[in-house]
Amino acid sequence: MTDESKIVELEETPDLNGAFPRMSDAQLALLAAHGTRRTTERGDVLFREGDQCPDFFVILRGKVAVIEQSDDNGEPVVLRVHGERRFLGELGVLTGQRSFLTTVVYEPGEVLAVPVARLRELLGRDPGLADLILRAYVMRRAMLIDAGTGFRIVGSRFSPDTQRLLEFAARNRLPHRWIDLEDEPSAESLLRRLGVTPEETPVVVMGEAAVLRNPGNAELARAIGLPAPAVSPDTDIDLAVVGAGPAGLAAAVYGASEGLTTVVLDAVATGGQAGTSPRIENYLGFPAGVSGSELAERAAIQAARFGARIGVPAEVTGLRRREGLFEVAVEGGEPLLARTVVIATGARYRRLDVSGLERFEGTSVFYAATMVEARMCGSDPVVVVGGGNSAGQASLFLARSAARVTLIVRGPDLTANMSRYLVEQIERSPLIDVRRSTEVREVVGDRALASVTVENTGTGEKNEIPARAMFVFIGASPHTGWLAGSVELDRAGFVRTGPRTPLGTSWDGVFAAGDVRSGSTKRVASAVGEGAMAVQLVHRHLGGRVR
């Protein structure tokens, strides 16, 4: 329970770049027409950590403290204080996730409670209100993530399951903190207090004492409140989008905004391969660059605003034709029936053909470079393998914290497959050592990677490079295993499209967009464009059958 006596008199938290704005008279009047006024007393809990918030709260009088229910010692921590005309919560209010914080009244007054379902309708009708709330909520979510607030993942850096949970949390932009069993003094005392043995780790700690022992991704998603495919088998679906990367999210935004009943399914998270990019600097409209996860988060909110239903994690395992419709099989759930399908499952980076590599995958060998992997590496030296944009972006990102980044490029010319702006930044960085015409021959280490042996293919000279981790970006293999026996694929496993329509597959009514499509341009902007184009083809296929 929250002890309100621990909440001392604090000044109201100042606004930070629009994260804590005040409602205008007109906005309050609009919300008041759809909400209920409630008087409050000191100590009232409006919503608690772990709750799903049924209401959107605006403070009319008094003050409310935002509290992290407990630190590692079990004590509540006051994070912020809000007063009149401010609204509470963060992104989870709109997405249906459980709250990561507790809100407690410490100065009595009055609040306005608006049902979240009504709020979503209002956001769709009032762009000004939508901009105010969405901007604040996106910023608040980013602040929680940066501060390490939220649930705690306790586990060893040498555990693949720890890495899996950290990756799932990061990819889904879930506020969390990692407590490493290997070197954090608080880990042992926290486990003792929770009655957990080191052998039972990794564990996820939520709230004061709720513990999940090595949960699967689906179990963690349910506990957090990530949306499952909230669609019954008999729902009339116009468009099923498989894959929630840039192409899939674009299809979801355009499909839902144009009146199609749209469902989006993804096995891991929104964002796809682009979601793992630390910085996209050449995407139209973002002159300062944007991270892949931020871009995906905004797109997912946009799609949901228009009514698209997004299910994560929901792994699609098959596609077949059934009585004029398409049956989409979902692991662990009922199949969905849809009039049309957009395949947007993208591609993943290939593995290096190096003996013993699998021993280090998940702990020292990675196929993405996000804050999760950067935290695990600390300031140790790392190796990046690849000559494309993803390898370049990863090298620059890792150079912010690593003592040294060695970029291994198979070809003799860095500009052959990498954008010029990345090449110029890499060549200017004193912390990045580029090894051209070089390939990895051996990985060395015990529990974790210690070094990488490389060979110059021109001279035959071999060198051993110290490395705490290796990041691999060497070309893509499509996510099309689930399509076996359905639409036509090319020799490399990518979906063939055309000639009737540019994105049409061998099955009329099924379209492919983004990296999964044979011959596609592997760029975020291209994927977004194809996702939008696919919806126009869907409309053409459906004709007058859209309600």
Sequence and secondary structure as in RCSB ss.txt:
>XXXX:A:sequence
MTDESKIVELEETPDLNGAFPRMSDAQLALLAAHGTRRTTERGDVLFREGDQCPDFFVILRGKVAVIEQSDDNGE
PVVLRVHGERRFLGELGVLTGQRSFLTTVVYEPGEVLAVPVARLRELLGRDPGLADLILRAYVMRRAMLIDAGTG
FRIVGSRFSPDTQRLLEFAARNRLPHRWIDLEDEPSAESLLRRLGVTPEETPVVVMGEAAVLRNPGNAELARAIG
LPAPAVSPDTDIDLAVVGAGPAGLAAAVYGASEGLTTVVLDAVATGGQAGTSPRIENYLGFPAGVSGSELAERAA
IQAARFGARIGVPAEVTGLRRREGLFEVAVEGGEPLLARTVVIATGARYRRLDVSGLERFEGTSVFYAATMVEAR
MCGSDPVVVVGGGNSAGQASLFLARSAARVTLIVRGPDLTANMSRYLVEQIERSPLIDVRRSTEVREVVGDRALA
SVTVENTGTGEKNEIPARAMFVFIGASPHTGWLAGSVELDRAGFVRTGPRTPLGTSWDGVFAAGDVRSGSTKRVA
SAVGEGAMAVQLVHRHLGGRVR
>XXXX:A:secstr
   GGG          TTSS    HHHHHHHHTTSEEEEE TT EEE TT B  EEEEEEEEEEEEEES  TTS 
 EEEEEE TT B   THHHHT B SSEEEEEEEEEEEEEEHHHHHHHHHH HHHHHHHHHHHHHHHHHHHHHT S
EEEEE TT HHHHHHHHHHHHTT  EEEEETTT HHHHHHHHHHT  GGG SEEEETTTEEEES  HHHHHHHHT
       TT  EEEEEE  SHHHHHHHHHHHHTT  EEEE SS TTGGGGG S B SSTT TT B HHHHHHHHH
HHHHHTT EEESS  EEEEEEETTEEEEEETTS  EEEEEEEE   EEE     TTGGGTBTTTEES  SHHHHH
HHTTS EEEE SSHHHHHHHHHHTTT S EEEE SSS GGGTS HHHHHHHHH TTEEEE SEEEEEEEESSSEE
EEEEEETTT  EEEEE SEEEE   EEES GGGTTSS B TTS B   SSSTTB SSTTEEE GGGBTT   SHH
HHHHHHHHHHHHHHHHHGGG  
